[in-house]
């Protein structure tokens, strides 16, 4: 059971963005403003996830223009799967989709279709941001329900782009916390992120100057302590995750940016 639980975190989405209930103090909600400057609508990112010495998985995030309910939206697709020897022990096929408003990066529809070692889910969630309601269609179990949501609630994938757009571009105070509400698994959670400072990360592309953050998560059976996940985000206008590292009860998972296309701004890369 512990091994299976560990492998649930090898995809980018669950290594970085699966939210945990936390108690926030001195946290600041990010402003909901129009500032779509961090990404192009045809951006593609690929990440490689390592579990110890094994290359455990690849995950990709793809953007495109689309329409939903007659409105123009950004359509984000996230896909993750185990590979190599990890796939032999534990098969993961995770598909996530988010349709979000381009101006404010607010989700309109979220799709989650996953198969993690036989654990499956197939859900479609429609967000009524104006009235604060999430309509849940559980396709697997043929059930429909609705839940109240807070103002400017994000889904699992839209959170990734929302944070990229709304992190301040100037100096950030060290140890300052940022929070965002995420609706996931039929509940609203608070995602709390603490800033640690600037650090250079050695990558296959060269050294990239990054902002270093730790999501404050709940200590439990999986994570060693409340700050067991560390992420490094490019310190430029792209705000792309460069590396994510998660220390879990039976080892460490590392996720590195492996390839990219159509990013909006040039990376600041040092070759020496």
C-alpha positions as CSV (number, residue, x, y, z in Angstrom):
1,X,0.0,0.0,0.0
2,X,2.8,2.4,0.8
3,X,4.5,1.7,-2.5
4,X,1.3,2.3,-4.4
5,X,0.7,5.6,-2.5
6,X,4.2,6.7,-3.4
7,X,3.6,6.2,-7.1
8,X,0.4,8.2,-7.0
9,X,2.7,11.2,-6.8
10,X,4.9,10.5,-9.8
11,X,2.9,12.6,-12.2
12,X,3.6,16.4,-12.2
13,X,0.0,17.2,-11.3
14,X,0.0,15.2,-8.0
15,X,3.6,16.0,-7.1
16,X,3.0,19.7,-7.4
17,X,-0.6,20.6,-7.2
18,X,-2.6,18.1,-5.2
19,X,-3.8,20.3,-2.4
20,X,-3.7,19.5,1.4
21,X,-5.6,21.0,4.2
22,X,-3.5,23.4,6.0
23,X,-3.8,26.0,8.7
24,X,-2.7,29.3,7.2
25,X,-1.2,32.2,9.2
26,X,0.1,35.4,7.7
27,X,-0.9,34.3,4.2
28,X,-1.9,36.6,1.4
29,X,-4.4,35.7,-1.3
30,X,-3.2,36.4,-4.8
31,X,-5.0,39.2,-6.5
32,X,-7.5,38.3,-9.2
33,X,-6.6,40.7,-11.9
34,X,-6.2,40.5,-15.7
35,X,-2.6,39.8,-16.4
36,X,-2.2,37.0,-18.9
37,X,1.5,37.5,-19.5
38,X,3.3,34.3,-18.6
39,X,2.3,31.9,-21.4
40,X,1.2,31.6,-25.0
41,X,-1.9,29.7,-25.9
42,X,0.1,27.1,-27.8
43,X,2.7,26.4,-25.1
44,X,3.9,22.8,-24.5
45,X,5.9,21.7,-21.5
46,X,7.3,18.2,-20.8
47,X,8.6,17.0,-17.4
48,X,10.6,13.9,-16.5
49,X,9.9,12.4,-13.1
50,X,12.5,10.4,-11.3
51,X,11.9,8.0,-8.3
52,X,15.3,7.4,-6.8
53,X,17.5,6.1,-9.6
54,X,14.6,5.2,-11.8
55,X,13.1,7.3,-14.6
56,X,9.5,6.7,-13.4
57,X,7.3,8.9,-15.5
58,X,6.8,11.6,-18.1
59,X,4.2,14.4,-17.8
60,X,3.1,17.0,-20.3
61,X,1.1,20.2,-20.2
62,X,-0.3,21.5,-23.5
63,X,-2.3,24.7,-24.2
64,X,-4.6,25.5,-27.1
65,X,-7.4,28.0,-28.0
66,X,-10.9,26.6,-27.7
67,X,-14.5,27.5,-27.0
68,X,-16.9,26.3,-24.4
69,X,-20.5,27.4,-23.8
70,X,-19.9,29.8,-26.7
71,X,-17.1,31.6,-25.0
72,X,-13.4,31.7,-26.1
73,X,-11.2,29.9,-23.5
74,X,-7.8,28.4,-23.1
75,X,-7.9,24.6,-23.1
76,X,-5.1,23.0,-21.0
77,X,-4.4,19.3,-21.2
78,X,-2.3,17.5,-18.7
79,X,-1.1,13.9,-19.3
80,X,1.1,11.7,-17.1
81,X,2.1,8.1,-17.3
82,X,4.6,5.7,-15.7
83,X,7.4,4.4,-17.9
84,X,10.1,1.8,-17.9
85,X,10.4,-0.4,-14.8
86,X,8.0,1.8,-12.8
87,X,5.3,0.9,-15.3
88,X,5.9,-2.7,-14.8
89,X,5.3,-2.4,-11.1
90,X,2.6,0.2,-11.1
91,X,0.7,1.4,-14.2
92,X,-0.5,5.1,-14.2
93,X,-2.4,6.8,-17.0
94,X,-3.6,10.2,-15.8
95,X,-5.5,12.7,-18.0
96,X,-6.5,16.1,-16.8
97,X,-8.2,18.9,-18.8
98,X,-9.1,22.5,-17.8
99,X,-11.0,25.1,-19.8
100,X,-10.4,28.5,-18.2
101,X,-11.2,32.1,-18.9
102,X,-8.1,33.7,-20.5
103,X,-8.6,37.1,-18.9
104,X,-8.8,36.1,-15.3
105,X,-7.5,32.5,-15.4
106,X,-10.7,31.2,-13.9
107,X,-11.8,27.6,-14.6
108,X,-15.1,26.9,-16.4
109,X,-14.8,23.1,-16.8
110,X,-12.4,20.5,-15.4
111,X,-12.1,16.9,-16.5
112,X,-10.3,14.2,-14.6
113,X,-9.9,10.7,-16.1
114,X,-7.3,8.6,-14.3
115,X,-6.2,5.0,-13.9
116,X,-3.7,4.5,-11.2
117,X,-3.0,0.7,-10.7
118,X,-6.7,0.0,-11.2
119,X,-7.9,3.0,-9.1
120,X,-10.0,4.9,-11.6
121,X,-12.0,8.1,-11.7
122,X,-13.9,9.8,-14.5
123,X,-15.4,13.2,-13.5
124,X,-16.4,16.4,-15.3
125,X,-16.9,19.5,-13.1
126,X,-18.5,22.7,-14.4
127,X,-17.9,25.9,-12.5
128,X,-20.4,28.6,-12.0
129,X,-18.0,31.2,-10.6
130,X,-20.7,34.0,-10.5
131,X,-22.9,32.0,-8.2
132,X,-20.2,30.0,-6.4
133,X,-21.3,26.5,-7.4
134,X,-19.4,23.5,-8.8
135,X,-21.6,21.0,-10.7
136,X,-20.0,17.5,-10.5
137,X,-20.7,14.8,-13.1
138,X,-19.3,11.5,-11.9
139,X,-19.4,9.5,-15.1
140,X,-18.0,6.3,-13.7
141,X,-20.7,6.0,-11.0
142,X,-23.4,7.8,-13.0
143,X,-24.0,10.4,-10.3
144,X,-24.5,14.1,-10.3
145,X,-24.0,16.6,-7.4
146,X,-23.1,20.2,-6.7
147,X,-21.0,21.9,-4.1
148,X,-20.6,25.5,-3.0
149,X,-17.2,27.0,-3.8
150,X,-15.4,30.1,-2.7
151,X,-14.7,33.2,-4.8
152,X,-12.1,32.6,-7.5
153,X,-11.7,28.9,-6.8
154,X,-9.3,27.1,-9.1
155,X,-9.1,23.5,-10.4
156,X,-6.0,21.3,-10.3
157,X,-4.7,22.4,-13.7
158,X,-5.9,26.0,-13.8
159,X,-4.0,26.6,-10.5
160,X,-0.7,25.9,-12.4
161,X,-1.4,28.8,-14.9
162,X,-3.1,31.1,-12.3
163,X,0.0,31.0,-10.1
164,X,2.3,31.7,-13.1
165,X,0.3,34.8,-14.0
166,X,-0.3,36.2,-10.5
167,X,3.0,35.9,-8.7
168,X,4.4,39.4,-8.3
169,X,7.1,40.2,-10.7
170,X,9.1,42.5,-8.4
171,X,10.9,41.6,-5.2
172,X,9.1,39.1,-3.1
173,X,9.6,39.1,0.7
174,X,11.4,35.9,1.9
175,X,9.1,33.7,4.0
176,X,6.0,35.3,2.7
177,X,3.1,33.0,2.0
178,X,0.6,33.0,-0.9
179,X,-2.6,31.0,-0.9
180,X,-5.2,30.0,-3.4
181,X,-8.4,27.9,-3.1
182,X,-8.6,24.7,-5.2
183,X,-11.6,22.5,-5.8
184,X,-10.5,18.9,-6.0
185,X,-12.1,15.5,-5.1
186,X,-15.4,17.3,-4.4
187,X,-13.9,19.6,-1.8
188,X,-12.3,23.0,-1.6
189,X,-8.8,23.1,-0.2
190,X,-6.4,25.9,0.6
191,X,-3.1,25.7,-1.2
192,X,-0.5,27.6,0.7
193,X,2.9,28.4,-0.8
194,X,5.9,29.9,1.0
195,X,8.7,31.8,-0.7
196,X,12.3,31.0,0.3
197,X,14.4,33.1,-2.0
198,X,16.4,33.0,-5.3
199,X,18.6,30.0,-6.3
200,X,20.3,28.8,-9.5
201,X,19.3,25.3,-10.7
202,X,21.5,23.2,-12.9
203,X,19.5,21.8,-15.8
204,X,20.0,20.1,-19.1
205,X,19.7,23.5,-20.7
206,X,22.2,25.3,-18.4
207,X,21.9,27.1,-15.1
208,X,18.5,28.8,-14.7
209,X,17.8,31.5,-12.0
210,X,14.8,30.4,-10.0
211,X,12.4,31.4,-7.3
212,X,12.3,28.8,-4.6
213,X,9.1,27.8,-2.9
214,X,7.7,25.2,-0.5
215,X,4.0,24.3,-0.5
216,X,3.0,23.9,3.1
217,X,1.4,20.5,3.2
218,X,-0.1,18.3,5.9
219,X,2.3,15.9,7.6
220,X,1.1,12.3,7.4
221,X,1.8,8.9,6.0
222,X,3.2,10.1,2.7
223,X,5.2,13.2,3.5
224,X,8.1,13.4,6.0
225,X,7.1,16.8,7.4
226,X,5.1,19.9,6.6
227,X,7.6,21.3,4.1
228,X,8.7,18.1,2.2
229,X,8.0,19.5,-1.2
230,X,10.3,22.1,-2.8
231,X,9.8,23.8,-6.2
232,X,11.9,26.1,-8.3
233,X,10.2,28.4,-10.7
234,X,12.1,30.3,-13.4
235,X,12.8,33.9,-12.3
236,X,11.6,35.5,-15.5
237,X,8.3,36.4,-17.2
238,X,7.5,32.7,-18.0
239,X,7.3,31.5,-14.3
240,X,7.8,28.0,-15.5
241,X,8.5,25.2,-13.0
242,X,12.1,24.0,-13.5
243,X,12.4,21.5,-10.8
244,X,10.1,19.9,-8.1
245,X,11.4,17.7,-5.4
246,X,9.2,15.7,-3.0
247,X,10.6,13.8,0.0
248,X,8.2,11.1,0.9
249,X,8.2,8.4,3.6
250,X,10.1,5.8,1.4
251,X,12.4,8.0,-0.7
252,X,12.5,11.1,-2.9
253,X,10.7,12.1,-6.1
254,X,12.3,14.6,-8.5
255,X,10.6,16.3,-11.4
256,X,12.6,18.2,-14.0
257,X,11.6,20.3,-17.0
258,X,12.7,18.1,-19.9
259,X,11.5,19.9,-23.0
260,X,9.4,22.9,-24.1
261,X,7.9,24.6,-27.1
262,X,6.3,28.0,-27.7
263,X,7.1,29.6,-24.4
264,X,6.3,33.3,-24.5
265,X,9.5,34.8,-23.2
266,X,13.2,33.7,-23.5
267,X,14.7,31.8,-20.6
268,X,17.5,33.4,-18.7
269,X,20.0,30.6,-19.0
270,X,23.7,30.6,-18.0
271,X,25.9,28.2,-19.8
272,X,28.9,28.5,-17.5
